Amino acid sequence: MVSLAMNPFRLLGDFSHLLSFIVMFWKLFSSKSVAGVSLKTQEIYVMVFLARYVDIFWNTLSLYNSIMKVIFIASSIAIVYVIRFASPHKNTYDKEDDGFPHMYLVLPALLLGICVNQDTWAFSAAYSAFEMCWAFSIYLEAVAILPQLFMLQKQGGAESLTSHYILLLGMYRLFYLLNWIYRYMTEDNYMALIVWISGIVQTALYLDFFYTYINAKRERIDAPIELDAA
């Protein structure tokens, strides 16, 4: 597994991720609406964090790390619960616009996690199973935002809070990319090809959104994102 060395880029990435949850909950409970939010992306994130942090009961590297695991799992599950079951939120969910075939993301990521992980040839079956789960979560997170971006494109844009949420998710991954570069330059024998390649793919998926966001927010930060509807 990759070590959890801390540096400013890692901390900024974690802060951006936490702030994305705050913005999402702010949207859900201030507007009483889940309009423009992809349930499929949120359910993918639940799968990502449950698979990645399946070691939460035995792998306690630090208090910080354990707290982050709990926050990410609990927050992701809570968002899915609100979209599916909370009133009046569930009545504002647009299933038709959230039509990305997400199983085309989940199944390939699962197969990759089984076949290509950091412990493919380990002798310990239990440890290999954990490594498969971890690799699956990395591959799946790389493409988790696609249903949300698909929904945004189909609806022709997003209101302000949803756009802030997507931006913060992109910033979280961008800071982690800088974290890996920093670690490669400062740590001996640091090599994490699965993480690097998946992270580059994930960051690349946000680039067009970053450009659109910056253009939309030039005059005022609360301006909505507008796109040509699909």
Phi and psi restraints in degrees (value plus and minus 20) as a CYANA .aco file:
   2 VAL   PHI     -98.8   -58.8
   2 VAL   PSI     116.9   156.9
   3 SER   PHI     -89.1   -49.1
   3 SER   PSI     140.5   180.5
   4 LEU   PHI    -127.6   -87.6
   4 LEU   PSI      30.8    70.8
   5 ALA   PHI     -82.0   -42.0
   5 ALA   PSI     120.7   160.7
   6 MET   PHI    -122.0   -82.0
   6 MET   PSI     120.7   160.7
   7 ASN   PHI    -174.8  -134.8
   7 ASN   PSI     151.1   191.1
   8 PRO   PHI     -77.5   -37.5
   8 PRO   PSI     -55.0   -15.0
   9 PHE   PHI     -88.8   -48.8
   9 PHE   PSI     -59.4   -19.4
  10 ARG   PHI     -83.5   -43.5
  10 ARG   PSI     -63.7   -23.7
  11 LEU   PHI     -86.1   -46.1
  11 LEU   PSI     -60.7   -20.7
  12 LEU   PHI     -84.7   -44.7
  12 LEU   PSI     -57.0   -17.0
  13 GLY   PHI     -83.7   -43.7
  13 GLY   PSI     -65.7   -25.7
  14 ASP   PHI     -83.5   -43.5
  14 ASP   PSI     -60.5   -20.5
  15 PHE   PHI     -83.4   -43.4
  15 PHE   PSI     -62.2   -22.2
  16 SER   PHI     -82.3   -42.3
  16 SER   PSI     -59.6   -19.6
  17 HIS   PHI     -85.9   -45.9
  17 HIS   PSI     -65.5   -25.5
  18 LEU   PHI     -81.1   -41.1
  18 LEU   PSI     -62.1   -22.1
  19 LEU   PHI     -85.1   -45.1
  19 LEU   PSI     -51.7   -11.7
  20 SER   PHI     -83.3   -43.3
  20 SER   PSI     -58.9   -18.9
  21 PHE   PHI     -85.0   -45.0
  21 PHE   PSI     -62.0   -22.0
  22 ILE   PHI     -80.8   -40.8
  22 ILE   PSI     -65.1   -25.1
  23 VAL   PHI     -83.3   -43.3
  23 VAL   PSI     -61.1   -21.1
  24 MET   PHI     -83.6   -43.6
  24 MET   PSI     -66.6   -26.6
  25 PHE   PHI     -84.7   -44.7
  25 PHE   PSI     -56.1   -16.1
  26 TRP   PHI     -80.0   -40.0
  26 TRP   PSI     -66.0   -26.0
  27 LYS   PHI     -81.0   -41.0
  27 LYS   PSI     -68.4   -28.4
  28 LEU   PHI     -80.4   -40.4
  28 LEU   PSI     -61.1   -21.1
  29 PHE   PHI    -117.2   -77.2
  29 PHE   PSI     -33.2     6.8
  30 SER   PHI    -109.1   -69.1
  30 SER   PSI     -55.6   -15.6
  31 SER   PHI    -116.9   -76.9
  31 SER   PSI     -34.6     5.4
  32 LYS   PHI      35.6    75.6
  32 LYS   PSI      13.3    53.3
  33 SER   PHI    -164.0  -124.0
  33 SER   PSI     128.5   168.5
  34 VAL   PHI    -134.4   -94.4
  34 VAL   PSI      -2.0    38.0
  35 ALA   PHI     -76.9   -36.9
  35 ALA   PSI     111.3   151.3
  36 GLY   PHI      65.5   105.5
  36 GLY   PSI     -21.1    18.9
  37 VAL   PHI    -122.7   -82.7
  37 VAL   PSI     109.7   149.7
  38 SER   PHI    -105.4   -65.4
  38 SER   PSI      94.2   134.2
  39 LEU   PHI     -81.8   -41.8
  39 LEU   PSI     -56.7   -16.7
  40 LYS   PHI     -83.3   -43.3
  40 LYS   PSI     -62.4   -22.4
  41 THR   PHI     -82.0   -42.0
  41 THR   PSI     -62.6   -22.6
  42 GLN   PHI     -86.4   -46.4
  42 GLN   PSI     -58.5   -18.5
  43 GLU   PHI     -88.1   -48.1
  43 GLU   PSI     -55.0   -15.0
  44 ILE   PHI     -82.7   -42.7
  44 ILE   PSI     -61.7   -21.7
  45 TYR   PHI     -83.3   -43.3
  45 TYR   PSI     -55.4   -15.4
  46 VAL   PHI     -81.2   -41.2
  46 VAL   PSI     -65.6   -25.6
  47 MET   PHI     -81.2   -41.2
  47 MET   PSI     -61.4   -21.4
  48 VAL   PHI     -78.7   -38.7
  48 VAL   PSI     -71.8   -31.8
  49 PHE   PHI     -95.2   -55.2
  49 PHE   PSI     -54.0   -14.0
  50 LEU   PHI     -85.4   -45.4
  50 LEU   PSI     -59.9   -19.9
  51 ALA   PHI     -90.6   -50.6
  51 ALA   PSI     -61.6   -21.6
  52 ARG   PHI     -91.4   -51.4
  52 ARG   PSI     -56.6   -16.6
  53 TYR   PHI    -127.4   -87.4
  53 TYR   PSI       8.3    48.3
  54 VAL   PHI     -82.1   -42.1
  54 VAL   PSI     -36.7     3.3
  55 ASP   PHI    -107.4   -67.4
  55 ASP   PSI     -10.1    29.9
  56 ILE   PHI     -80.0   -40.0
  56 ILE   PSI     -45.3    -5.3
  57 PHE   PHI    -107.0   -67.0
  57 PHE   PSI     -32.4     7.6
  58 TRP   PHI    -152.0  -112.0
  58 TRP   PSI     -35.3     4.7
  59 ASN   PHI    -130.3   -90.3
  59 ASN   PSI      69.7   109.7
  60 THR   PHI    -127.5   -87.5
  60 THR   PSI      61.5   101.5
  61 LEU   PHI     -88.6   -48.6
  61 LEU   PSI     -55.1   -15.1
  62 SER   PHI    -183.6  -143.6
  62 SER   PSI     141.2   181.2
  63 LEU   PHI     -83.2   -43.2
  63 LEU   PSI     -61.4   -21.4
  64 TYR   PHI     -76.6   -36.6
  64 TYR   PSI     -69.2   -29.2
  65 ASN   PHI     -81.8   -41.8
  65 ASN   PSI     -63.5   -23.5
  66 SER   PHI     -85.1   -45.1
  66 SER   PSI     -60.8   -20.8
  67 ILE   PHI     -84.1   -44.1
  67 ILE   PSI     -62.5   -22.5
  68 MET   PHI     -81.6   -41.6
  68 MET   PSI     -62.2   -22.2
  69 LYS   PHI     -78.9   -38.9
  69 LYS   PSI     -66.2   -26.2
  70 VAL   PHI     -83.6   -43.6
  70 VAL   PSI     -63.1   -23.1
  71 ILE   PHI     -82.7   -42.7
  71 ILE   PSI     -65.9   -25.9
  72 PHE   PHI     -85.1   -45.1
  72 PHE   PSI     -63.7   -23.7
  73 ILE   PHI     -86.1   -46.1
  73 ILE   PSI     -71.4   -31.4
  74 ALA   PHI     -83.4   -43.4
  74 ALA   PSI     -62.4   -22.4
  75 SER   PHI     -86.2   -46.2
  75 SER   PSI     -61.7   -21.7
  76 SER   PHI     -84.6   -44.6
  76 SER   PSI     -63.7   -23.7
  77 ILE   PHI     -84.3   -44.3
  77 ILE   PSI     -59.8   -19.8
  78 ALA   PHI     -83.7   -43.7
  78 ALA   PSI     -60.3   -20.3
  79 ILE   PHI     -83.4   -43.4
  79 ILE   PSI     -65.4   -25.4
  80 VAL   PHI     -81.6   -41.6
  80 VAL   PSI     -61.5   -21.5
  81 TYR   PHI     -80.0   -40.0
  81 TYR   PSI     -65.9   -25.9
  82 VAL   PHI     -81.1   -41.1
  82 VAL   PSI     -65.6   -25.6
  83 ILE   PHI     -83.7   -43.7
  83 ILE   PSI     -59.9   -19.9
  84 ARG   PHI    -103.0   -63.0
  84 ARG   PSI     -57.1   -17.1
  85 PHE   PHI    -145.1  -105.1
  85 PHE   PSI     -42.2    -2.2
  86 ALA   PHI     -95.1   -55.1
  86 ALA   PSI     125.3   165.3
  87 SER   PHI    -129.3   -89.3
  87 SER   PSI     118.1   158.1
  88 PRO   PHI    -111.0   -71.0
  88 PRO   PSI     -10.2    29.8
  89 HIS   PHI     -76.1   -36.1
  89 HIS   PSI     -65.1   -25.1
  90 LYS   PHI     -81.6   -41.6
  90 LYS   PSI     -45.2    -5.2
  91 ASN   PHI     -97.7   -57.7
  91 ASN   PSI     -31.0     9.0
  92 THR   PHI    -121.4   -81.4
  92 THR   PSI     -21.3    18.7
  93 TYR   PHI     -94.8   -54.8
  93 TYR   PSI     111.9   151.9
  94 ASP   PHI    -123.0   -83.0
  94 ASP   PSI      73.8   113.8
  95 LYS   PHI     -85.9   -45.9
  95 LYS   PSI     -54.4   -14.4
  96 GLU   PHI     -85.2   -45.2
  96 GLU   PSI     -64.2   -24.2
  97 ASP   PHI     -93.2   -53.2
  97 ASP   PSI     -41.3    -1.3
  98 ASP   PHI    -112.2   -72.2
  98 ASP   PSI      39.9    79.9
  99 GLY   PHI    -125.1   -85.1
  99 GLY   PSI      -7.1    32.9
 100 PHE   PHI     -84.8   -44.8
 100 PHE   PSI     113.1   153.1
 101 PRO   PHI     -94.3   -54.3
 101 PRO   PSI      62.5   102.5
 102 HIS   PHI     -88.4   -48.4
 102 HIS   PSI     -39.7     0.3
 103 MET   PHI     -86.7   -46.7
 103 MET   PSI     -41.1    -1.1
 104 TYR   PHI     -90.2   -50.2
 104 TYR   PSI     -33.6     6.4
 105 LEU   PHI    -114.1   -74.1
 105 LEU   PSI     -61.9   -21.9
 106 VAL   PHI     -89.2   -49.2
 106 VAL   PSI     -67.9   -27.9
 107 LEU   PHI     -85.5   -45.5
 107 LEU   PSI     -65.8   -25.8
 108 PRO   PHI     -82.1   -42.1
 108 PRO   PSI     -57.8   -17.8
 109 ALA   PHI     -84.1   -44.1
 109 ALA   PSI     -58.2   -18.2
 110 LEU   PHI     -84.4   -44.4
 110 LEU   PSI     -65.5   -25.5
 111 LEU   PHI     -83.7   -43.7
 111 LEU   PSI     -61.4   -21.4
 112 LEU   PHI     -83.4   -43.4
 112 LEU   PSI     -61.4   -21.4
 113 GLY   PHI     -81.3   -41.3
 113 GLY   PSI     -56.4   -16.4
 114 ILE   PHI     -93.0   -53.0
 114 ILE   PSI     -60.8   -20.8
 115 CYS   PHI    -109.5   -69.5
 115 CYS   PSI     -52.1   -12.1
 116 VAL   PHI    -149.8  -109.8
 116 VAL   PSI      78.3   118.3
 117 ASN   PHI    -162.0  -122.0
 117 ASN   PSI     159.4   199.4
 118 GLN   PHI    -102.5   -62.5
 118 GLN   PSI     -16.9    23.1
 119 ASP   PHI    -164.3  -124.3
 119 ASP   PSI      19.9    59.9
 120 THR   PHI     -75.9   -35.9
 120 THR   PSI     -56.1   -16.1
 121 TRP   PHI    -126.0   -86.0
 121 TRP   PSI       2.0    42.0
 122 ALA   PHI     -87.8   -47.8
 122 ALA   PSI     132.1   172.1
 123 PHE   PHI    -106.0   -66.0
 123 PHE   PSI     -40.6    -0.6
 124 SER   PHI    -106.2   -66.2
 124 SER   PSI      93.8   133.8
 125 ALA   PHI     -82.8   -42.8
 125 ALA   PSI     -60.8   -20.8
 126 ALA   PHI     -84.8   -44.8
 126 ALA   PSI     -64.7   -24.7
 127 TYR   PHI     -86.8   -46.8
 127 TYR   PSI     -59.1   -19.1
 128 SER   PHI     -82.2   -42.2
 128 SER   PSI     -59.4   -19.4
 129 ALA   PHI     -80.8   -40.8
 129 ALA   PSI     -61.6   -21.6
 130 PHE   PHI     -84.7   -44.7
 130 PHE   PSI     -62.1   -22.1
 131 GLU   PHI     -83.5   -43.5
 131 GLU   PSI     -55.8   -15.8
 132 MET   PHI     -84.7   -44.7
 132 MET   PSI     -63.7   -23.7
 133 CYS   PHI     -81.4   -41.4
 133 CYS   PSI     -63.6   -23.6
 134 TRP   PHI     -82.9   -42.9
 134 TRP   PSI     -67.8   -27.8
 135 ALA   PHI     -83.5   -43.5
 135 ALA   PSI     -61.7   -21.7
 136 PHE   PHI     -75.3   -35.3
 136 PHE   PSI     -63.6   -23.6
 137 SER   PHI     -86.1   -46.1
 137 SER   PSI     -55.9   -15.9
 138 ILE   PHI     -87.3   -47.3
 138 ILE   PSI     -67.2   -27.2
 139 TYR   PHI     -83.1   -43.1
 139 TYR   PSI     -62.4   -22.4
 140 LEU   PHI     -89.7   -49.7
 140 LEU   PSI     -59.0   -19.0
 141 GLU   PHI     -83.7   -43.7
 141 GLU   PSI     -51.3   -11.3
 142 ALA   PHI     -77.6   -37.6
 142 ALA   PSI     -49.7    -9.7
 143 VAL   PHI    -137.7   -97.7
 143 VAL   PSI     -10.7    29.3
 144 ALA   PHI     -82.3   -42.3
 144 ALA   PSI     -49.2    -9.2
 145 ILE   PHI     -98.4   -58.4
 145 ILE   PSI     -31.2     8.8
 146 LEU   PHI     -77.8   -37.8
 146 LEU   PSI     -65.7   -25.7
 147 PRO   PHI     -79.5   -39.5
 147 PRO   PSI     -56.1   -16.1
 148 GLN   PHI     -87.6   -47.6
 148 GLN   PSI     -62.7   -22.7
 149 LEU   PHI     -86.7   -46.7
 149 LEU   PSI     -56.6   -16.6
 150 PHE   PHI     -82.2   -42.2
 150 PHE   PSI     -64.3   -24.3
 151 MET   PHI     -85.1   -45.1
 151 MET   PSI     -61.5   -21.5
 152 LEU   PHI     -80.4   -40.4
 152 LEU   PSI     -63.6   -23.6
 153 GLN   PHI     -85.8   -45.8
 153 GLN   PSI     -61.4   -21.4
 154 LYS   PHI     -87.0   -47.0
 154 LYS   PSI     -55.1   -15.1
 155 GLN   PHI    -107.6   -67.6
 155 GLN   PSI     -24.5    15.5
 156 GLY   PHI      59.8    99.8
 156 GLY   PSI      -0.6    39.4
 157 GLY   PHI     121.4   161.4
 157 GLY   PSI    -185.6  -145.6
 158 ALA   PHI    -173.0  -133.0
 158 ALA   PSI     127.2   167.2
 159 GLU   PHI     -91.3   -51.3
 159 GLU   PSI     153.0   193.0
 160 SER   PHI     -80.3   -40.3
 160 SER   PSI     -69.0   -29.0
 161 LEU   PHI     -85.6   -45.6
 161 LEU   PSI     -58.8   -18.8
 162 THR   PHI     -83.8   -43.8
 162 THR   PSI     -58.7   -18.7
 163 SER   PHI     -86.0   -46.0
 163 SER   PSI     -57.6   -17.6
 164 HIS   PHI     -83.3   -43.3
 164 HIS   PSI     -61.2   -21.2
 165 TYR   PHI     -79.5   -39.5
 165 TYR   PSI     -68.4   -28.4
 166 ILE   PHI     -84.2   -44.2
 166 ILE   PSI     -60.5   -20.5
 167 LEU   PHI     -79.3   -39.3
 167 LEU   PSI     -65.3   -25.3
 168 LEU   PHI     -84.7   -44.7
 168 LEU   PSI     -56.6   -16.6
 169 LEU   PHI     -82.9   -42.9
 169 LEU   PSI     -61.1   -21.1
 170 GLY   PHI     -86.1   -46.1
 170 GLY   PSI     -59.7   -19.7
 171 MET   PHI     -86.2   -46.2
 171 MET   PSI     -57.8   -17.8
 172 TYR   PHI     -75.9   -35.9
 172 TYR   PSI     -66.6   -26.6
 173 ARG   PHI     -93.5   -53.5
 173 ARG   PSI     -54.5   -14.5
 174 LEU   PHI     -83.5   -43.5
 174 LEU   PSI     -63.5   -23.5
 175 PHE   PHI     -85.0   -45.0
 175 PHE   PSI     -55.2   -15.2
 176 TYR   PHI     -87.0   -47.0
 176 TYR   PSI     -54.0   -14.0
 177 LEU   PHI     -82.4   -42.4
 177 LEU   PSI     -63.5   -23.5
 178 LEU   PHI     -85.8   -45.8
 178 LEU   PSI     -54.3   -14.3
 179 ASN   PHI     -80.5   -40.5
 179 ASN   PSI     -62.6   -22.6
 180 TRP   PHI     -88.0   -48.0
 180 TRP   PSI     -58.4   -18.4
 181 ILE   PHI     -83.0   -43.0
 181 ILE   PSI     -64.2   -24.2
 182 TYR   PHI     -80.6   -40.6
 182 TYR   PSI     -64.3   -24.3
 183 ARG   PHI     -87.5   -47.5
 183 ARG   PSI     -57.0   -17.0
 184 TYR   PHI     -82.8   -42.8
 184 TYR   PSI     -55.0   -15.0
 185 MET   PHI    -101.3   -61.3
 185 MET   PSI     -40.3    -0.3
 186 THR   PHI    -136.2   -96.2
 186 THR   PSI     -33.0     7.0
 187 GLU   PHI    -134.0   -94.0
 187 GLU   PSI     122.1   162.1
 188 ASP   PHI     -97.0   -57.0
 188 ASP   PSI     117.0   157.0
 189 ASN   PHI      40.2    80.2
 189 ASN   PSI       8.3    48.3
 190 TYR   PHI    -102.4   -62.4
 190 TYR   PSI      96.3   136.3
 191 MET   PHI    -164.9  -124.9
 191 MET   PSI     103.3   143.3
 192 ALA   PHI    -168.0  -128.0
 192 ALA   PSI      52.0    92.0
 193 LEU   PHI     -82.1   -42.1
 193 LEU   PSI     -59.8   -19.8
 194 ILE   PHI     -79.6   -39.6
 194 ILE   PSI     -66.7   -26.7
 195 VAL   PHI     -86.2   -46.2
 195 VAL   PSI     -64.7   -24.7
 196 TRP   PHI     -82.6   -42.6
 196 TRP   PSI     -71.4   -31.4
 197 ILE   PHI     -83.5   -43.5
 197 ILE   PSI     -65.0   -25.0
 198 SER   PHI     -83.4   -43.4
 198 SER   PSI     -60.2   -20.2
 199 GLY   PHI     -86.0   -46.0
 199 GLY   PSI     -58.5   -18.5
 200 ILE   PHI     -84.6   -44.6
 200 ILE   PSI     -64.0   -24.0
 201 VAL   PHI     -80.1   -40.1
 201 VAL   PSI     -66.0   -26.0
 202 GLN   PHI     -83.2   -43.2
 202 GLN   PSI     -64.9   -24.9
 203 THR   PHI     -84.3   -44.3
 203 THR   PSI     -59.2   -19.2
 204 ALA   PHI     -81.0   -41.0
 204 ALA   PSI     -54.1   -14.1
 205 LEU   PHI     -84.7   -44.7
 205 LEU   PSI     -42.7    -2.7
 206 TYR   PHI    -110.2   -70.2
 206 TYR   PSI     -32.4     7.6
 207 LEU   PHI     -79.9   -39.9
 207 LEU   PSI     -65.3   -25.3
 208 ASP   PHI     -83.7   -43.7
 208 ASP   PSI     -58.0   -18.0
 209 PHE   PHI     -85.7   -45.7
 209 PHE   PSI     -61.3   -21.3
 210 PHE   PHI     -75.0   -35.0
 210 PHE   PSI     -66.7   -26.7
 211 TYR   PHI     -81.5   -41.5
 211 TYR   PSI     -66.5   -26.5
 212 THR   PHI     -83.5   -43.5
 212 THR   PSI     -61.8   -21.8
 213 TYR   PHI     -81.7   -41.7
 213 TYR   PSI     -67.8   -27.8
 214 ILE   PHI     -81.3   -41.3
 214 ILE   PSI     -63.5   -23.5
 215 ASN   PHI     -84.3   -44.3
 215 ASN   PSI     -58.6   -18.6
 216 ALA   PHI     -91.5   -51.5
 216 ALA   PSI     -49.6    -9.6
 217 LYS   PHI    -117.1   -77.1
 217 LYS   PSI     -10.6    29.4
 218 ARG   PHI     -79.8   -39.8
 218 ARG   PSI     -59.9   -19.9
 219 GLU   PHI    -111.5   -71.5
 219 GLU   PSI     -59.7   -19.7
 220 ARG   PHI    -171.9  -131.9
 220 ARG   PSI     121.6   161.6
 221 ILE   PHI     -90.3   -50.3
 221 ILE   PSI     -42.5    -2.5
 222 ASP   PHI    -114.1   -74.1
 222 ASP   PSI      -7.6    32.4
 223 ALA   PHI     -89.8   -49.8
 223 ALA   PSI     122.1   162.1
 224 PRO   PHI     -92.8   -52.8
 224 PRO   PSI     141.7   181.7
 225 ILE   PHI    -109.0   -69.0
 225 ILE   PSI     109.4   149.4
 226 GLU   PHI    -139.4   -99.4
 226 GLU   PSI     112.2   152.2
 227 LEU   PHI    -152.4  -112.4
 227 LEU   PSI     145.0   185.0
 228 ASP   PHI     -95.0   -55.0
 228 ASP   PSI      99.7   139.7
 229 ALA   PHI     -81.5   -41.5
 229 ALA   PSI     122.0   162.0
